[in-house]
Amino acid sequence: LQHLTKSERAQRVLNVVAEQAAWGKPRAKGRELGLAFADYHHTLLAGIAEISLENTQIKVHEFWVAIDPGIAVQPDNIMAQVEGAITYGLGNALYERITFKSGLVQQSNFDNYIVPRMSETPKINIEILANGDEPTAVGQASAVLVAPAITNAFAKLTGLHLSHMPFTQERVKQALSV
């Protein structure tokens, strides 16, 4: 909020997402929240991830998003785009990885290229904060919130930072052993 004093719109987005997630209230044991904010082609949005570590694997339990897209031309479509982009961002942050052997890609299908399954997708809460200005981009905007929100929650939970995606179990183990 201190960095966004010149934008009431940005402060509103942060305040709404913090209220949604009950920021500042104690979480269940072993869980923490992490926050991310983005200005994506004049769409302002903030996200909060609630995570835990289960056998050195990051689990995202819930994700909150507040998005200000100007005029919300198709609110149902915005909700669908945000949900899809959060799931896409979750895959990028935690699972998706291309590896090579002898110059060849090792992944060929979904049996060896991991994407989030429905059972791994957190509860996603979205609030659209239409402001009456011209419509702005929505698309995959919320995908950019996921990894930073997860890493911020991880840092709050462990005091350590993750800096290389995807945040696989091996990379979490490595970070915890330092």
C-alpha positions in Angstrom: 0.0 0.0 0.0 2.9 2.3 0.7 4.2 1.9 -2.8 0.8 2.6 -4.3 -0.2 5.9 -2.7 -0.7 7.6 -6.1 -3.3 5.1 -7.1 -6.6 4.8 -5.2 -7.6 2.1 -7.7 -4.6 0.0 -6.9 -5.1 0.4 -3.1 -8.7 -0.6 -3.5 -7.6 -3.8 -5.3 -5.2 -4.7 -2.5 -7.6 -3.8 0.3 -10.4 -5.9 -1.2 -8.2 -9.0 -1.8 -6.8 -8.7 1.8 -10.4 -8.5 3.1 -11.4 -11.5 1.1 -8.6 -13.6 2.5 -8.9 -12.3 6.0 -5.3 -11.0 5.8 -3.7 -10.6 9.2 -5.9 -13.2 10.9 -4.2 -16.5 12.1 -4.2 -19.4 9.7 -4.5 -23.1 10.4 -1.2 -24.5 11.8 1.4 -24.9 9.0 -0.4 -22.6 6.6 0.6 -19.1 5.4 -0.5 -16.4 3.0 1.4 -14.7 0.2 0.4 -11.7 -1.8 1.1 -10.5 -5.3 0.0 -7.4 -7.2 0.1 -6.7 -11.0 -0.7 -4.0 -13.4 -1.4 -6.0 -16.6 -2.2 -3.8 -19.6 -4.0 -1.3 -17.2 -5.9 -4.1 -15.5 -5.1 -4.0 -11.8 -5.2 -7.2 -9.9 -4.0 -8.7 -6.7 -3.9 -12.3 -5.5 -3.3 -14.1 -2.3 -2.3 -17.8 -2.0 -2.7 -19.9 1.1 -0.2 -22.7 1.1 1.2 -25.4 3.3 4.1 -27.9 2.8 3.1 -31.6 2.7 6.2 -33.8 2.5 8.2 -30.9 1.0 5.6 -30.4 -1.7 3.8 -27.1 -1.8 0.1 -27.3 -1.6 -2.1 -24.3 -2.5 -5.3 -24.6 -0.5 -7.1 -21.4 -1.6 -6.5 -18.5 -3.9 -8.2 -15.1 -3.7 -8.2 -12.5 -6.6 -9.5 -9.0 -6.8 -9.4 -7.6 -10.4 -10.3 -4.2 -11.7 -10.8 -4.5 -15.5 -12.4 -1.1 -16.0 -15.9 -1.8 -17.3 -16.7 -5.5 -16.8 -18.2 -6.1 -20.2 -18.8 -9.9 -19.7 -18.5 -10.6 -15.9 -19.1 -14.3 -16.3 -16.3 -14.5 -18.9 -14.0 -12.5 -16.6 -14.6 -15.0 -13.8 -13.9 -17.9 -16.2 -10.7 -16.3 -17.5 -9.4 -15.6 -14.0 -10.1 -19.1 -12.8 -8.5 -20.6 -15.9 -5.4 -18.3 -15.6 -5.0 -19.1 -11.9 -5.0 -22.9 -12.8 -2.6 -22.2 -15.7 -0.3 -20.2 -13.3 -0.4 -23.0 -10.8 0.9 -25.4 -13.4 3.7 -23.0 -14.3 4.6 -22.4 -10.7 4.5 -26.0 -9.3 4.6 -28.6 -12.0 5.2 -27.8 -15.7 8.7 -28.5 -16.8 10.4 -29.5 -20.1 13.5 -31.6 -19.9 15.9 -32.7 -22.6 18.0 -35.7 -23.1 20.5 -35.9 -26.0 18.9 -32.8 -27.4 15.4 -34.4 -27.4 12.4 -33.2 -25.4 11.5 -36.0 -22.9 7.8 -35.0 -22.3 5.4 -36.3 -25.0 2.0 -36.3 -23.4 0.1 -35.7 -20.1 1.4 -38.9 -18.6 4.9 -37.4 -18.4 4.1 -33.6 -18.6 2.4 -32.8 -15.4 -0.3 -30.2 -15.3 -2.6 -29.5 -12.3 -5.4 -32.0 -11.9 -8.8 -30.9 -10.6 -8.0 -32.5 -7.2 -4.9 -30.2 -7.0 -6.7 -27.0 -7.9 -7.4 -24.8 -4.9 -10.6 -23.1 -4.2 -10.5 -19.8 -6.2 -12.4 -16.7 -4.9 -12.8 -13.8 -7.3 -14.1 -10.3 -6.9 -14.5 -8.1 -9.9 -14.1 -4.4 -9.1 -15.5 -2.7 -12.2 -14.7 1.0 -12.1 -16.5 2.5 -15.1 -13.4 3.3 -17.1 -12.8 1.8 -20.5 -12.4 -2.0 -20.5 -8.9 -3.3 -20.1 -7.3 -6.7 -20.9 -8.3 -9.7 -18.8 -7.1 -12.7 -20.8 -4.4 -14.5 -18.8 -3.8 -11.5 -16.5 -4.2 -13.4 -13.2 -1.7 -16.1 -14.2 1.1 -13.6 -13.3 0.0 -13.5 -9.7 0.3 -17.2 -8.8 4.1 -17.8 -8.6 4.9 -14.6 -6.6 2.0 -15.2 -4.2 3.2 -18.8 -3.6 6.8 -17.7 -3.1 5.8 -15.0 -0.7 3.7 -17.4 1.3 6.6 -19.9 1.2 9.0 -17.2 2.5 6.5 -16.3 5.3 6.1 -20.0 6.2 9.8 -21.0 6.1 11.9 -17.8 6.1 13.4 -19.0 2.9 13.0 -17.9 -0.8 12.3 -19.9 -3.9 13.5 -18.4 -7.1 13.4 -21.0 -9.8 10.2 -22.4 -11.2 8.7 -24.8 -11.1 8.7 -25.1 -7.4 9.0 -28.9 -7.5 9.4 -31.1 -4.4 13.1 -31.5 -5.2 13.6 -27.7 -5.4 11.7 -27.2 -2.1 13.9 -29.9 -0.4 17.0 -28.1 -1.7 15.8 -24.7 -0.4 15.0 -26.2 3.0 18.4 -27.9 3.3 20.3 -24.6 2.8 
